[in-house]
Amino acid sequence: MPTPIVSGTYRPTNIGVSDVLTAPAPAPPYGSTLSVFDGTNPNGTWSLFVFDDAG
């Protein structure tokens, strides 16, 4: 990256509906808002899976 990553507030985004991440990522459907975690236990191990489907 030519510049450092800037700190700030970021939102999850999923553009398109046909994204399928390979293992060990969970199976779709994937949420695009943090409300998918409402009512879940936030403690434990978190994993971040990123898929770049743009040229």
Secondary structure by P-SEA (a helix, b strand, c coil): ccccccccbbbbbbccccccccccccccccccccccccccccccbbbbbbbbccc
